[in-house]
């Protein structure tokens, strides 16, 4: 029994070096969003929290100042336009344009992912009608907090440049797939269509070989995360649910910092389901079915895109990426 628990701990808990950093990130996130919710409102707290979370990839990358400012400006504009856009057509258009605009930033570092598009889809789905300027400003504040945390902890920064051709192909492919799935899911009346964009952002990588390796892990991780969500939501009393939510958040950030997208999904899924989808949990079967459907479609399309672009990793020389310094 003891051996089994130790193996489980080694599988579920990230290395101690990143676990401590994850605890600090969650503490800052909890204090900042708690104060914002108290002073302004829950919607404002969600905007600031989204800015902090999606700002971490840029904060942890070695980037010139103009690239950092550009990424923050894109995230703020995408979030503001996302809450102002009509659903589902307007939001799909914002996600499409945001993904295309991400290409030069992805060329600077693959780790930046599609954070601005994720902000637009989540906030546009959860906070439609919120004041776009306020949402954009709070995303900027959240990005600033992310950079402050990384600076204060003296975290090592590194970048993985992407050849320009791959960065553009990744942006175009993501823009087409994410906006199409978001639009169809919205037209079908799925209340949390943003889930597809979250899954695609985790599964689709600028280099096709990485996408083929990551997408299946994200799919399995999401299924594990849904099971964890069910246990937390329906088997635990209220105080224990809050403790479990904080623990899942710490483990999510820990695996994100460790670069393990699959295990990040194990714990990121419960966090998102419990925080952004709590009103829908009165019908757990529908919530689970919606998540599985969107995850399966998104991962399948990500794998198809990676397969169609197979061979590009070898065909494009690393030196083809434009310099951003």
FIDREN-736223 format. One record per residue (C-alpha): residue in three letters; x negated, y, z negated. Coordinates in Angstrom, 1 decimal. Last residue first. Layout:
BEGIN
<ALA,<X,Y,Z>>
...
end
This chain:
BEGIN
<UNK,<-16.6,41.0,30.9>>
<UNK,<-13.7,39.5,32.8>>
<UNK,<-15.6,37.7,35.4>>
<UNK,<-13.6,36.1,38.2>>
<UNK,<-13.4,32.3,38.1>>
<UNK,<-15.0,30.7,41.1>>
<UNK,<-18.0,29.6,39.2>>
<UNK,<-16.2,26.7,37.8>>
<UNK,<-16.1,25.0,41.2>>
<UNK,<-12.7,24.0,42.5>>
<UNK,<-12.4,20.7,44.3>>
<UNK,<-13.1,18.5,41.2>>
<UNK,<-10.4,20.0,39.1>>
<UNK,<-8.2,20.3,42.2>>
<UNK,<-8.1,16.5,42.6>>
<UNK,<-4.6,16.0,41.3>>
<UNK,<-2.4,19.0,42.0>>
<UNK,<0.7,16.9,42.9>>
<UNK,<0.0,14.7,39.9>>
<UNK,<-0.2,17.7,37.5>>
<UNK,<3.1,19.0,38.9>>
<UNK,<4.8,15.7,38.5>>
<UNK,<3.4,15.4,34.9>>
<UNK,<4.8,18.8,34.0>>
<UNK,<8.1,18.0,35.6>>
<UNK,<8.4,14.8,33.6>>
<UNK,<7.4,16.6,30.4>>
<UNK,<10.1,19.3,31.0>>
<UNK,<12.8,16.8,31.8>>
<UNK,<12.0,14.5,28.9>>
<UNK,<11.7,17.4,26.4>>
<UNK,<15.0,19.0,27.6>>
<UNK,<16.9,15.7,27.3>>
<UNK,<15.3,14.8,23.9>>
<UNK,<16.0,18.2,22.5>>
<UNK,<19.6,18.2,23.7>>
<UNK,<20.2,14.6,22.4>>
<UNK,<18.7,15.5,19.0>>
<UNK,<20.9,18.6,18.6>>
<UNK,<24.0,16.8,19.8>>
<UNK,<23.4,14.0,17.3>>
<UNK,<22.7,16.4,14.5>>
<UNK,<26.1,18.2,14.8>>
<UNK,<26.2,20.5,11.7>>
<UNK,<22.6,21.1,12.6>>
<UNK,<23.7,23.8,15.1>>
<UNK,<23.5,26.6,12.5>>
<UNK,<20.0,25.6,11.6>>
<UNK,<18.5,25.9,15.1>>
<UNK,<15.8,28.5,14.8>>
<UNK,<14.3,27.7,11.4>>
<UNK,<15.1,24.0,11.0>>
<UNK,<14.6,23.0,14.6>>
<UNK,<11.5,25.1,15.0>>
<UNK,<9.7,23.9,11.9>>
<UNK,<10.8,20.3,12.5>>
<UNK,<9.3,20.3,16.1>>
<UNK,<6.1,22.0,15.0>>
<UNK,<5.3,19.0,12.7>>
<UNK,<5.0,16.1,15.1>>
<UNK,<4.5,18.6,18.0>>
<UNK,<1.1,19.6,16.5>>
<UNK,<0.3,15.9,16.5>>
<UNK,<0.6,15.8,20.3>>
<UNK,<-1.0,19.2,21.0>>
<UNK,<-4.2,18.3,19.1>>
<UNK,<-6.5,21.4,19.4>>
<UNK,<-7.7,21.4,15.8>>
<UNK,<-6.3,24.9,15.3>>
<UNK,<-2.9,23.6,16.6>>
<UNK,<-3.3,20.5,14.3>>
<UNK,<-3.7,22.8,11.3>>
<UNK,<-1.0,25.2,12.4>>
<UNK,<1.6,22.3,12.6>>
<UNK,<0.3,20.8,9.3>>
<UNK,<0.8,24.1,7.5>>
<UNK,<4.3,24.6,9.0>>
<UNK,<5.3,21.0,8.2>>
<UNK,<4.2,21.6,4.6>>
<UNK,<6.2,24.8,4.4>>
<UNK,<9.3,23.1,5.8>>
<UNK,<8.9,20.2,3.4>>
<UNK,<8.8,22.6,0.4>>
<UNK,<12.0,24.3,1.7>>
<UNK,<13.7,20.9,2.2>>
<UNK,<12.7,19.8,-1.3>>
<UNK,<14.5,22.8,-2.8>>
<UNK,<17.6,22.1,-0.7>>
<UNK,<17.9,18.3,-1.4>>
<UNK,<16.3,15.9,1.1>>
<UNK,<17.9,13.2,3.3>>
<UNK,<19.8,15.4,5.8>>
<UNK,<17.5,18.2,7.0>>
<UNK,<14.1,16.8,6.1>>
<UNK,<14.8,13.2,7.4>>
<UNK,<16.5,14.5,10.6>>
<UNK,<13.6,16.9,11.3>>
<UNK,<11.0,14.1,10.8>>
<UNK,<12.8,12.0,13.4>>
<UNK,<12.9,15.0,15.7>>
<UNK,<9.2,15.5,15.2>>
<UNK,<8.4,11.9,16.1>>
<UNK,<10.4,12.4,19.3>>
<UNK,<8.5,15.7,19.9>>
<UNK,<5.1,14.0,19.4>>
<UNK,<6.0,11.3,21.9>>
<UNK,<6.7,13.9,24.5>>
<UNK,<3.8,16.1,23.6>>
<UNK,<1.4,13.1,23.8>>
<UNK,<2.8,12.2,27.3>>
<UNK,<2.2,15.8,28.5>>
<UNK,<-1.4,16.1,27.1>>
<UNK,<-3.4,13.6,29.2>>
<UNK,<-1.8,14.5,32.6>>
<UNK,<-2.0,18.2,31.7>>
<UNK,<-5.7,17.9,30.9>>
<UNK,<-6.4,16.4,34.3>>
<UNK,<-4.3,19.1,36.0>>
<UNK,<-6.5,21.9,34.6>>
<UNK,<-4.4,25.0,33.7>>
<UNK,<-2.5,23.0,31.1>>
<UNK,<1.2,22.1,31.1>>
<UNK,<2.4,20.1,28.1>>
<UNK,<2.4,22.7,25.3>>
<UNK,<3.8,25.6,27.4>>
<UNK,<6.2,23.1,29.0>>
<UNK,<7.6,22.0,25.7>>
<UNK,<8.1,25.5,24.4>>
<UNK,<9.7,26.5,27.7>>
<UNK,<12.1,23.6,27.6>>
<UNK,<13.1,24.4,24.0>>
<UNK,<14.2,27.9,25.2>>
<UNK,<17.4,26.2,26.3>>
<UNK,<18.7,26.3,22.7>>
<UNK,<22.4,26.8,23.2>>
<UNK,<22.8,24.4,26.1>>
<UNK,<25.7,25.9,28.1>>
<UNK,<25.0,24.2,31.4>>
<UNK,<24.2,27.5,32.9>>
<UNK,<21.6,28.0,30.2>>
<UNK,<20.0,24.6,30.8>>
<UNK,<19.9,25.3,34.6>>
<UNK,<18.3,28.7,34.0>>
<UNK,<15.7,27.6,31.5>>
<UNK,<14.8,24.6,33.7>>
<UNK,<14.4,26.9,36.8>>
<UNK,<12.5,29.6,34.8>>
<UNK,<10.1,27.0,33.3>>
<UNK,<9.5,25.1,36.6>>
<UNK,<8.9,28.1,38.8>>
<UNK,<6.9,30.2,36.4>>
<UNK,<4.8,27.2,35.2>>
<UNK,<3.8,26.3,38.8>>
<UNK,<3.0,29.9,39.7>>
<UNK,<0.9,30.5,36.5>>
<UNK,<-0.9,27.2,36.9>>
<UNK,<-1.6,27.8,40.5>>
<UNK,<-3.0,31.3,39.7>>
<UNK,<-5.2,30.0,36.9>>
<UNK,<-6.4,27.1,39.1>>
<UNK,<-7.4,29.4,41.8>>
<UNK,<-9.1,31.8,39.4>>
<UNK,<-11.3,29.1,37.9>>
<UNK,<-10.5,28.8,34.2>>
<UNK,<-12.7,30.3,31.4>>
<UNK,<-12.9,28.3,28.1>>
<UNK,<-13.3,30.9,25.4>>
<UNK,<-14.7,30.6,21.9>>
<UNK,<-14.2,32.4,18.6>>
<UNK,<-15.6,31.2,15.3>>
<UNK,<-13.3,32.1,12.4>>
<UNK,<-14.6,34.9,10.1>>
<UNK,<-11.6,34.4,7.8>>
<UNK,<-11.0,38.2,7.8>>
<UNK,<-11.4,38.4,11.6>>
<UNK,<-9.0,35.5,12.3>>
<UNK,<-6.5,36.9,9.8>>
<UNK,<-6.7,40.4,11.3>>
<UNK,<-6.3,39.2,14.8>>
<UNK,<-3.1,37.4,13.8>>
<UNK,<-1.9,40.4,11.9>>
<UNK,<-2.4,42.5,15.0>>
<UNK,<-0.4,40.1,17.1>>
<UNK,<2.4,40.3,14.6>>
<UNK,<2.4,44.1,14.7>>
<UNK,<2.6,44.0,18.5>>
<UNK,<5.5,41.5,18.3>>
<UNK,<7.1,44.0,15.8>>
<UNK,<6.7,46.8,18.4>>
<UNK,<8.3,44.7,21.1>>
<UNK,<11.3,43.7,19.0>>
<UNK,<11.8,47.4,17.9>>
<UNK,<11.7,48.5,21.5>>
<UNK,<14.1,45.8,22.7>>
<UNK,<16.8,46.5,20.0>>
<UNK,<18.5,43.1,19.5>>
<UNK,<21.1,42.1,22.0>>
<UNK,<20.1,38.5,22.4>>
<UNK,<18.1,37.4,19.3>>
<UNK,<17.9,33.6,19.5>>
<UNK,<17.7,33.0,23.3>>
<UNK,<15.7,36.2,24.2>>
<UNK,<13.5,35.7,21.2>>
<UNK,<12.7,32.1,22.1>>
<UNK,<12.3,32.7,25.9>>
<UNK,<10.4,36.0,25.7>>
<UNK,<8.0,34.8,23.0>>
<UNK,<7.3,31.5,25.0>>
<UNK,<6.6,33.6,28.1>>
<UNK,<4.1,35.7,26.1>>
<UNK,<2.4,32.6,24.7>>
<UNK,<1.8,30.8,28.0>>
<UNK,<-1.6,29.2,27.2>>
<UNK,<-4.2,31.5,25.8>>
<UNK,<-6.5,28.5,25.3>>
<UNK,<-7.4,28.4,29.0>>
<UNK,<-9.5,31.5,28.6>>
<UNK,<-10.3,34.5,30.9>>
<UNK,<-8.6,32.9,33.9>>
<UNK,<-5.5,32.4,31.7>>
<UNK,<-5.5,36.2,31.2>>
<UNK,<-5.6,36.8,34.9>>
<UNK,<-2.7,34.4,35.4>>
<UNK,<-0.3,35.6,32.7>>
<UNK,<1.5,38.0,35.0>>
<UNK,<3.1,35.1,36.8>>
<UNK,<4.3,33.6,33.6>>
<UNK,<5.8,36.9,32.5>>
<UNK,<7.7,37.3,35.8>>
<UNK,<9.3,33.9,35.6>>
<UNK,<10.1,34.3,31.9>>
<UNK,<11.8,37.6,32.6>>
<UNK,<13.7,36.2,35.6>>
<UNK,<15.0,33.2,33.4>>
<UNK,<16.1,35.7,30.8>>
<UNK,<18.1,37.7,33.3>>
<UNK,<19.8,34.7,34.9>>
<UNK,<20.8,33.0,31.6>>
<UNK,<21.5,35.2,29.8>>
<UNK,<21.3,38.9,30.3>>
<UNK,<18.0,40.6,29.6>>
<UNK,<17.5,42.9,26.6>>
<UNK,<16.2,40.2,24.2>>
<UNK,<13.7,39.0,26.9>>
<UNK,<12.7,42.4,28.0>>
<UNK,<11.5,43.3,24.6>>
<UNK,<9.7,39.9,24.1>>
<UNK,<8.1,40.1,27.6>>
<UNK,<6.9,43.7,27.0>>
<UNK,<5.4,42.9,23.6>>
<UNK,<3.7,39.7,24.9>>
<UNK,<2.3,41.6,28.0>>
<UNK,<1.0,44.4,25.9>>
<UNK,<-0.7,41.9,23.5>>
<UNK,<-2.3,40.1,26.4>>
<UNK,<-3.5,43.4,28.0>>
<UNK,<-4.9,44.6,24.7>>
<UNK,<-6.9,41.4,24.2>>
<UNK,<-8.1,41.5,27.8>>
<UNK,<-9.2,45.1,27.5>>
<UNK,<-11.1,44.3,24.3>>
<UNK,<-13.2,41.6,25.9>>
<UNK,<-12.4,38.0,24.9>>
<UNK,<-13.8,35.3,22.6>>
<UNK,<-10.7,33.4,21.7>>
<UNK,<-9.2,32.9,18.3>>
<UNK,<-7.1,36.1,18.3>>
<UNK,<-5.8,35.3,21.8>>
<UNK,<-4.6,31.9,20.6>>
<UNK,<-3.2,33.4,17.3>>
<UNK,<-1.0,36.0,18.9>>
<UNK,<1.8,33.6,19.7>>
<UNK,<2.2,32.8,15.9>>
<UNK,<1.9,36.4,14.8>>
<UNK,<4.2,37.9,17.4>>
<UNK,<6.8,35.2,16.7>>
<UNK,<6.6,36.0,13.0>>
<UNK,<7.1,39.7,13.8>>
<UNK,<10.1,39.0,16.0>>
<UNK,<11.6,36.5,13.5>>
<UNK,<11.2,39.0,10.7>>
<UNK,<13.0,41.7,12.8>>
<UNK,<15.9,39.3,13.4>>
<UNK,<16.1,38.5,9.7>>
<UNK,<16.4,42.2,8.7>>
<UNK,<14.6,45.5,8.1>>
<UNK,<13.2,45.7,4.6>>
<UNK,<14.0,42.3,3.2>>
<UNK,<13.4,40.4,6.4>>
<UNK,<10.2,42.3,7.0>>
<UNK,<8.9,41.5,3.5>>
<UNK,<9.6,37.8,4.0>>
<UNK,<8.2,37.8,7.5>>
<UNK,<4.9,39.3,6.3>>
<UNK,<4.6,37.2,3.1>>
<UNK,<5.5,33.9,4.8>>
<UNK,<3.2,34.5,7.8>>
<UNK,<0.3,35.5,5.6>>
<UNK,<0.8,32.3,3.5>>
<UNK,<1.2,30.2,6.7>>
<UNK,<-2.0,31.6,8.2>>
<UNK,<-3.9,31.0,4.9>>
<UNK,<-2.7,27.4,4.6>>
<UNK,<-3.7,26.8,8.3>>
<UNK,<-7.2,28.0,7.5>>
<UNK,<-7.4,25.5,4.7>>
<UNK,<-6.2,22.7,6.9>>
<UNK,<-8.8,23.7,9.6>>
<UNK,<-11.9,22.7,7.6>>
<UNK,<-9.9,19.9,5.8>>
<UNK,<-9.4,17.9,9.0>>
<UNK,<-5.8,17.5,10.0>>
<UNK,<-3.3,15.5,8.0>>
<UNK,<-1.0,13.0,9.8>>
<UNK,<-3.3,10.2,10.9>>
<UNK,<-5.7,10.4,8.0>>
<UNK,<-2.8,10.6,5.6>>
<UNK,<-1.1,7.6,7.2>>
<UNK,<-4.3,5.6,7.0>>
<UNK,<-4.6,6.5,3.3>>
<UNK,<-1.0,5.6,2.6>>
<UNK,<-1.6,2.2,4.3>>
<UNK,<-4.7,1.6,2.2>>
<UNK,<-2.8,2.4,-1.0>>
<UNK,<0.0,0.0,0.0>>
end
